[in-house]
Amino acid sequence: MAVSRRKLLAGAGLAAGAGVAVAGVSLVRLGGPEPAQAAPSAVPFHGPHQAGIATPVQDRLHFAAFDLVEPSVPKAVALLKAWTEAAIRMTAGQEVGKGALGSALAPPDDTGEALGLPASRLTLTVGFGPSFFDRLKLTAHRPAQLRRLPHFPADKLDPARSDGDLCVQACADDPQVAVHAIRNLARLAFGTAAVRWSQLGFGKTSSTTPDAQTPRNLMGFKDGTNNIAFNDRAALDQHVWVGAEGPSWLRGGSYLVARRVRMHIETWDRTSLREQEDIFGRTKGEGAPYGGRREHDAVDLAKQPVDSHVRLSNPDSLGGVRVLRRGYSFTDGTDGLGRLDAGLFFLAYQRNPETGFIPIQRALARQDPLNEYIQHVGSGLWACPPGVAPGQFWGRALLG
């Protein structure tokens, strides 16, 4: 006997009411076993810190910001539980729920475009924006550092590409695996949260691996070579992980700053090599700081132009300020005037944005000659909770 679509949807609604599904998508219960036989290219999901922060940087990115559709704590909890279960499976190279080939009479639990693909070192990292606490009436639990970033000189921010109640950073070595992850989380969120904006990234521009060559940005330069290494526990504890100064639910987590930085590629490409190198304070070929021979050579501030990007952003110029960078290049077609809409999607994790990104950006916004060739057009700040223990879910210590 044929089953009507209306009856199928009604059945899905009953399942959701029973607490085993969100938006009609079946999931295994929290506390169940980790998916068996995780793919060899899998990054462990569980741990004291979220993966995707101090993880060796993958090649591809799909970043998405979400807004709550009907804000309520119970719905937010159900969503985060569903997302956690899906993330456990996807990061292990498994399909969501019962997979892409379930019942012929119902929509599949998994969208299916990653079938046959390895885990590709997929990581999923979740953060809560300032508005998340406002909309859920949880302002008493919002840390003072979690507020909209201040306006910086020359900012031209597009509200449609900024902020968001929640964010998800999906990083993988295969772009389809990263897109598949965000697509499935967006599907699970239907009726509870909706994508506010998203960004695809390619060509990682930062490395967290010691002594590795730093990838080049779209200006052809190596930037951020003094990045914090994934295995430098002392630096991570000092500059990245929130400690006892933070609320209990955030300890072991971090603050994420995202900035969409458009590059005026055409103007840059008509600039002489000498001027390009003077702006950065590095050689374009090797990436060595002025006065050095290799890219990782120590920066000698005395040999730098007074307004070079390297000098202005160097920790020695900023009282020791450091952040962990995980940026990516992007290109999103043209702007309608024959110019590429391309640049850097800057991602930085830090223990405190008021002593991390904000003083760095203030110094760069005032003096950096690179500002002639770039413009910050999107922005956001989120608090990323610590890692997830087996049987728990993202944000459990905050939401209960």
Secondary structure, DSSP 8 states (H G I E B T S, - for coil): ----HHHHHHHHHHHHHTTSEETTEE---TTS---SS--TT-----SSS-TTSSS---SEEEEEEEEESS--HHHHHHHHHHHHHHHHHHHTT--STT-SS--TTS--SS--TTTT---TT-EEEEEE-HHHHHHTT-GGGS-TT-S-----TT----GGGS--SEEEEEEESSHHHHHHHHHHHHHHTTTTEEEEEEEEEEEE----STT----B-TTS-B--TT---TT-HHHHHHHTS--TTS-GGGTT-EEEEEEEEEE-HHHHTTS-HHHHHHHHTB-TTT--BTT-SSTTS---GGGS-TT-HHHHHSGGGTTT---EE--EEEEEEE-SSS-EEEEEEEEEEES-TTTTHHHHHHHHHHH-GGGGSEEEEEEEEEEE-----TT--TTHHHH-
